[in-house]
Amino acid sequence: MASNLFERLAESEVPPPPAQFDTQLHDRVNRRLIETQVVDLILCGLPWAFLHFARALVGLIAFTLTGRYEKSTKYKRR
């Protein structure tokens, strides 16, 4: 039964795609890629950058006030 269906599908003609199919597809895909990249930047990239900038700023202020640079033991170099 399945081979009969496949034989009928192989014999049927497939219409060509519309003339603007490629450009429409690229426009939709590119728009979606830009949207997801902007959302990823806003939700992941910017908070990460702000966190590290804030840590550096707090370290600068602490060094200015105390004159000592406190090394964090949380992160150990290998």
C-alpha positions in Angstrom: 0.0 0.0 0.0 2.8 2.5 0.9 4.6 1.8 -2.4 1.5 2.5 -4.3 1.2 5.9 -2.6 4.8 6.7 -3.3 4.4 5.7 -7.0 1.4 8.0 -7.3 3.3 10.8 -5.7 6.3 10.3 -7.9 4.1 10.6 -11.0 2.2 13.7 -9.9 3.6 17.1 -11.1 4.8 19.6 -8.6 4.1 23.3 -9.4 7.1 25.6 -9.4 7.6 27.9 -6.4 6.4 31.5 -6.7 8.8 34.1 -8.2 9.3 36.0 -4.9 9.6 32.8 -2.8 13.3 33.2 -2.1 13.2 36.8 -1.1 10.1 36.4 1.1 11.8 33.4 2.8 15.0 35.3 3.4 13.2 38.4 4.7 11.2 36.3 7.2 14.2 34.3 8.3 16.5 37.3 8.6 13.8 39.3 10.6 13.4 36.3 13.0 17.2 36.0 13.5 17.6 39.7 14.3 14.7 39.5 16.7 16.1 36.5 18.6 19.6 38.0 18.7 18.3 41.3 20.1 16.3 39.5 22.8 19.3 37.4 23.6 21.5 40.5 23.9 18.9 42.2 26.2 18.2 39.2 28.4 21.7 37.7 28.6 24.4 39.9 27.3 23.6 43.3 28.9 23.0 42.0 32.4 26.3 40.1 32.3 28.1 43.2 31.1 26.4 45.4 33.7 27.3 42.9 36.4 31.0 42.9 35.5 31.1 46.6 35.1 29.4 47.1 38.5 32.0 44.8 40.1 34.8 46.8 38.6 33.2 50.1 39.7 32.7 48.8 43.3 36.3 47.7 43.4 37.4 51.2 42.2 35.3 52.9 44.8 36.5 50.6 47.6 40.1 51.1 46.5 39.6 54.9 46.5 38.1 54.9 50.0 40.4 52.4 51.7 43.6 52.4 49.7 43.6 48.6 49.6 42.7 46.2 46.9 40.8 43.2 48.2 41.5 40.1 46.1 38.5 37.9 45.8 39.2 34.3 46.9 36.1 33.2 45.2 37.8 32.8 41.8 41.1 30.9 41.9 43.5 30.9 38.9 44.9 27.6 37.8 
